[in-house]
Amino acid sequence: MGEAVNESDAYPKLPAEGGCKPFVARVAAKPEYRLTADVPPSLRLACGELTRVLPTKRCVGLAD
């Protein structure tokens, strides 16, 4: 899909403010998010918040 990310590198902002919209739309369209062993801890925490705010979404994987 793309490059792997990590918790220690700094990532620049996108050049255009709306540049992330297509990616956000893809994430928002998913009803379920699969967590694998290599997901960053921040993503695992974000999944908990996502399901709190959007109860129709679900995170599955190692945390189950």
C-alpha positions in Angstrom: 0.0 0.0 0.0 2.6 2.6 1.1 5.6 3.1 3.2 5.7 1.7 6.7 5.4 4.3 9.5 6.7 4.3 13.0 6.4 6.2 16.3 9.8 7.8 16.2 10.2 9.5 12.8 8.8 13.0 12.1 6.5 13.2 9.1 5.9 16.4 7.2 2.5 17.8 6.6 0.9 17.4 3.2 1.5 20.3 0.9 -2.2 21.0 0.4 -4.6 21.2 3.3 -7.1 18.9 1.7 -4.5 16.4 0.5 -5.5 13.8 3.0 -9.2 13.7 2.2 -9.1 10.7 -0.2 -7.2 8.7 2.5 -9.6 9.7 5.2 -12.5 8.8 3.0 -11.1 5.3 2.5 -10.6 4.8 6.2 -14.0 6.2 7.1 -15.7 3.8 4.6 -14.4 0.7 6.3 -16.7 -0.9 8.8 -13.9 -3.0 10.4 -10.2 -2.4 11.0 -7.8 -5.3 11.3 -5.0 -4.8 13.8 -1.8 -6.8 13.2 1.2 -7.3 15.3 3.1 -4.5 13.6 0.6 -1.7 14.0 2.0 1.3 16.0 0.8 1.6 19.6 -0.9 5.0 18.7 -3.1 3.2 16.1 -4.1 0.6 18.6 -5.1 3.4 21.0 -6.9 5.3 18.2 -9.0 2.3 17.5 -10.4 2.4 21.0 -11.4 6.0 20.5 -12.7 5.4 17.0 -15.1 2.7 18.3 -16.2 5.0 21.2 -17.0 7.9 18.9 -18.3 5.8 16.0 -20.0 2.7 17.5 -20.7 1.2 14.1 -16.9 0.7 13.5 -15.0 -2.2 14.9 -11.4 -3.0 15.5 -10.4 -6.7 15.3 -7.1 -8.5 15.6 -4.7 -9.0 18.5 -6.8 -6.8 20.8 -9.8 -9.2 20.7 
